[in-house]
Amino acid sequence: MEEFLRLNRRRVRALPPLAPREHERWLDLRWRLEEALVGGPGPSARRGPPRKALRVPASLEVEYAEPDREVLCSAEEIGEGGLFLATGHPVGVGTPLHLKLCIDTGESVEVEGAVVWVRRPGDAGGPPGMGIQFEGLDDAQREAVACLVETALAALRPC
């Protein structure tokens, strides 16, 4: 995990950029982490490309506004491309959201996103909620989200 985190920091910040061999190693480590986190076939049985971003279990408070109220939810997974918000009252697919990701230190990161899928209460496949894809992240937001992913990943390490 340490090697993945080190390479991932360099990949996100591009200082210095990853060499082709380092990028291949980062991709292999990313596959292995995804397999460990969500299960699935081993490296020799891969079918198709990996997800766009590694998804990591998280416990992160997220605020967003609906027309008639402010909503506080929990992000149960986060990745560099988006997150899963657990809620019994998901909004419709395509709904744009301004999200405030609340960090344990009291700081927050504000990002734009859109609902790309919804799971309603009673639907199969997991808890109710909505998948959010981040949109238009600037460099500072991209780095802040990458740090949140790293923090969530680091929290999974055994003591």
N, C-alpha and C positions, 0 to 999 in steps of 0.2 A: 504494500500500500504506500509506503514511504516513497518508493521510486515513482509510482504513478503520480502522487501528489507533486513531487518535484518536477517531473516532466509536464504535468498539466499546468502548473504555474507558469512555466516557460512558454507553453503553447498559447495560453490566454494572453500573456503579456508580450510575447514575441521578442523578449529581451534576454538573451539572444534567441533568434528563432530556432526551432527544432530542425536538425539535419534530417534527411530522409530516413536514415537508420533509426534515429531517435523517435521519429514519428511512427515508424513501424512498431517499435517497442511499446510506445504509448498506446497504440491501437490494440496490441496483444494484451497488455495489462488491463485496458478498459474492458475488453471482452471477458477476461477472467473475472474481473470485479462484477460485471453485470451477471455473469453466470452464478457467482457466489451469492449475489443479492436477490436475484429473482428466480434462480434455478434455470434449468434448461440443459440442452445438450452440451457436451464438451467441445473443445476447439475443433476436433476433427469432424464433428457432425454439424457444423454451422450451416444454416440455410439462409442465404441472403445477407444483406448488409446489416450492421448493428443499427440500433436506434440512432437518431441524430445526436443525442446526448445521453450520457449515463444518468440514470435516475437513481436517487439515493433516498432511503427512508429518512424522514425529517419530522421535527415537531416545531413548527414555526408559525407564529401568529401572523395572520394577514388580514388587513382591513381593506374594504372596498365600499363604494357607495352605490346604492340603488336609488331610483328616483325619490322614494319616500323614507329611506332609512340608511343608516350606516350599518355595515355588516362586519362582524369579526368572526373569522373562520380559522381553522387549522390546516396548514399545508402538511400533508402526510408524506409527500414525495416532492423532491425538487431536483431539477437538472438545469443545465445551462440554457436549455431552450424553453423551459416552462415548469409548471408545477401542477400537482393535484390538490384541489381544495375540497376538503370533506365538508359537506353541507347537505342537510335534508331539503333545502330549498334552492336547487341550482337554477341559474338563469338560462336562457336559451342559447343554443349554439349560434355563434357569430356575434354575440354580444361583446362589445368592447368594454374593458374594465381598466380603471386606474387603480393599481394595487400599491398598498403600503406594506412592505415586508418588515415586520418588527423583530429586531435583533435583541437577544438577551441583555445586551449592554444598555438598552434604552434607546439606541440609535435605530434608524429605519432607512430603508432603501425604497424609493418610489419608482415604479416601472409601469409601462403600458402593456396590456395583453388583450387577448381575445379568447372566448370560450370556443374550444374546438371539439369537445365531446361532453356528453352529460350522462350520468347514471342516476336514475331516479330511485327513491326508496322502493324496495321490493324487487328491483332489477337484479338479475344475476351478475356475477363477476366481481363483486366487492361492495364496499360501502358506498352510499350515495355521495354524489359530489360532481365536480366538473374539472375537466382537464383544461388548463390555461396555457396558451402559447404566448411567450413574451414577444413583443413587437418593438422594433425601432430602438433597441438598446444602444446607448452611446458607450464609449470606451469605459467610462467610470462605472456605469451601471453594469456592463458586462463583467468587469472585474469584481464588483461587489457581489453579483450573483455567483460568480465562480468561487469567491471566498465563502459564501453561504453553503455551496455544495461541498467544498473542502471541509468546512466545519462539521457538516452533517456526516460526511464520510469518516472523518477522524473520530467522531463520537461512537462509531460502530466498532472501533478497535477494542479488542479484549484488554482488560486491565492487566 
